[in-house]
Amino acid sequence: MSKDLLPIGRFARLCRLSVKQLRHYDDLGLLAPAWTDPASGYRYYRPGQARDALMIGLLRAMDVPLPVVARVLSGNEGDELKAARDRIEADVARRQRGLRLLDRVLADGLPQSAVSIVREPARRVFAAREPATPVTIPDATAACVARLLPLMSPDGVLVGLFPLDMEEEFDVRVVVQAADGDDLLPGGSFASAVHTGPYEEIPLTVHGVLAWFGDYGHTPAGPVREVYLNDPATTPPEHLETRVLIRVEDDQ
């Protein structure tokens, strides 16, 4: 055994990690000790390994997944750390949206949406679809809209379609009405309410409409429709209007 090796306890203190963490990282193949006593199984580390150990601890403190940490240690830190940063930024944005919604609920409670029953005809549409998770809904919706904009007439209206029951992964759809559309948007009876305000607050109105279903004993059927009534490029967020439609299953 080389004299410059550090026992696991001293190395752990140097790297601000626990002995248990070092053993775990060894088991995962992230940070193997420089030498292991074959008789006792005791682990020893070189001082030069402290840089990798400190990097692991830093990245894990920022919730960077262990597979990404492994790729960073293998020398691919540029792309991997950029991707990790983007994921953290998206999570922060999602939490900020959640905080704003929570502030609204704390201030005003669940919205008492003015709900009416409307009859919607079936319409020919062009449709775009994107896979999504609850976190990536805004990006998936934007991607769908970008594909449909060239197909829109000047008076066209975009409609977002979102699952009633959110799963870990699902498809987001956006459609635009067109006489020569290659898809059909079914009609039926819908509970309808208008949401006024930023798109990120639409879930408050959706929940208000669902509360109406509970109050009146109706059964909702998905997908939830969001009809975007004005242009976000020219309308301040607080004045955006979105019609929320949820099909009344037992009125069919």
N, C-alpha and C positions, 0 to 999 in steps of 0.2 A: 504494500500500500504506500502510495506517495505521501510525503510529509505535508504537501500543500493541500491535501484534501480536508474538507470540513465535514464534521459529523452532521447528520440531518438536522439536529436541534439548532446548532449554530447557524447553519445555512438558512434555516427557516426564519430565524430572527433577522438575519442580514437582508432577506428578501421580503420581509413583512408578510410572510405566509405561515400557515400552520403546518405542523408535521403531517397532519391528516391530509391537507391539500397536496403537499408534495408527493405523498404516497399515491394519492389519486391520480395526479398528473403522470406519475411513473406508470401506473397501471394502464393509462390511456395511451401511452407512448408519446406524450407531449414533452416530457422532461425526464429523461432517464438519468439516474445517478451515474457519476463517473466510475464508481466501484461499489460493489455490494459484497460484504463479507459472506463467503459461502457457508461459514459455520453458523453465524448468528442471524444472517439476513439483514444486517444493519446497513443502511445506505450512507454513502459519502459523496460529496459534491466538490467540484473545483470552484474556486472563487469566480472564474471567468463565466460560469453558468448563471451567475446572479443576474446578468442583463436579460437573459431569456426568461428567468423566473419572475423578474420584476415586470416584464412586458406581459406575461400571462396574467399576473395579478391585476395590472392596470386595465387590461382589456376585459377581464371577467368582471371587474368592478363597474364597467360600463355596459354590462350585459351582452358583450359580444359572444356569440355561441362558440363552444369549444372547437367544432370543426373549422370555423373561420380562424380561430387562434392558431390552430395547427398549420393552416396554410400561410398565415402571416410569418410564423417561425421558419417556414420552409423557404421564405424569400419572396413571396408574392404579396407583400404588404400594401403596395400601392392600390391595386384594384380592390383587394379584400377590405381594406380599411375604408376606402371610399364607399363601398357597398354597405358596410356596417354603419357608417355615418348617415347614409341616406335612410337606412331603416330606422335609426334612432330619431332622425328628423321627422320622418313620417309618423312615428309613434308619439312624438311630442305634439305634432299638429293635431293628431287624433284626440289626445288628452286635453288639449286646449279647447277643441270643439266641445268635448264632453263637459268641461268646466263652464263654458258659456251656456250650454243647455241646462246644466244644474243650477246656475245662477238664475235663469229664467224660471225654472220650476220652483226654486226657493222663494222667488219674489211673487210669482203669480199662480203657482200651482199648475196642474195639468190644464191646458187650454180648454175652455168651454166652446168648442167649435160649433158654428152654426151649420148644421148638417141638413141636407135635403136629399130626397130620392130623385134621381134623374134617369132617363132612359137614353142610352147611348146606342146608335146604330153601328153595325159592323162597317169597317172602313178598310179600303185597300191602302197599304202602306209599304214603304221601304223600311227595312229593319237592319240594325247593326247589333252585334252581340259581342260581349267581352267577359272572360272569366274574372271573378272578383272574390274578395274576402270582405268581411265587415270593415276592415281598415282601408281597403283599396277602392271602395265604391266611387269616391269622387274621381279618381284617375280613370277607372274603367268607364264611367259615364262620359267623361271628357273625350276619351278615345272614340267612343261610339258617335258622339256628336260631331267630331271632326270628320268622320267618314260620311256622315249624312248631309252635312252642310252643302256640298256641291249638288245634291239632289233636291234641295228645298226650293219651292216657289217663293216669291216675295212675301206672300201671306201665309206661308207654311208655319205649322206649330209642331214643336218637338214634344214627344211624350216619353218619359222614362218609365220602365217597367221593372219592378223590384220584387223579389219573393216576399210573401207574407211571413213565412217562417225562415229566419236567417240561419243558415248552416255555416260550417267553417269555409266552404267553397261553394260558389253558385255562379250563375250567369246573370249579368246585367244586360238588359236590352233597352235600346232607344229606337223609336220609330218616328216617321214623318209621313203624314197623309199624302197620297198621290194617286191620281186616277189610274195610272199605269203601274202602280206598286205591285211587287211580286210576292207580297205577303198579306195576310188578312189579320186585322185586329178585331177580335170578336166583340159583339155588342152585348147588351143586357141592361139590367137595372143596377144602379150604383148609388152608394152613399157618397155624397159630394160635399166638400168644404173647401174654401179658398184660404190658402196660407199667404200671409203678407209678411215679408221679411227675408233674411238671408236663406239660401238653400240649405245651409248646414242646420237650420232650425226646423226644417220641414218635418223631421221625426216627431216633434211636439204635436203638430197638427194630425199626423198619421195616428198617433196614440189617442188624440182626442176623438177622431172618427171611430177608432176601435172601441173606445169607451162608450160611444153612442150605440154601437152594435150590442154591447153588453146591457145597456140600459133598456133597450127595446126588444131584446131577445132574438135578434137576427143573427144569421151565420155569415161571417165574412169569407170571401174566397179571393185568392190571389190571382195574378200579381197585383201589388199596389201600383196604381198609375199616378204619375206626376205630370200634369200638363203645364208646360212652362209658357206663361201668357205674355211675357215681355222679354226684351233683349237685355241680358246681363251686361253687355258691353256699353249700353247707353242708359241703364237704369241703376240708381243707387241701390245697394243691397237691401236697405231697410224698406224700399218701395217695390221690391220684386214681388210678383204675384204668381202663385202656383196653385192650380186646382188639383186637389187630392181626390182620387176616385178609388173606391174599394167595392167590388161586386157583391151584391146581396144575393147569396147563393139560394136562399129559400124563397126568393121572388121569381125564380126562373120557371 
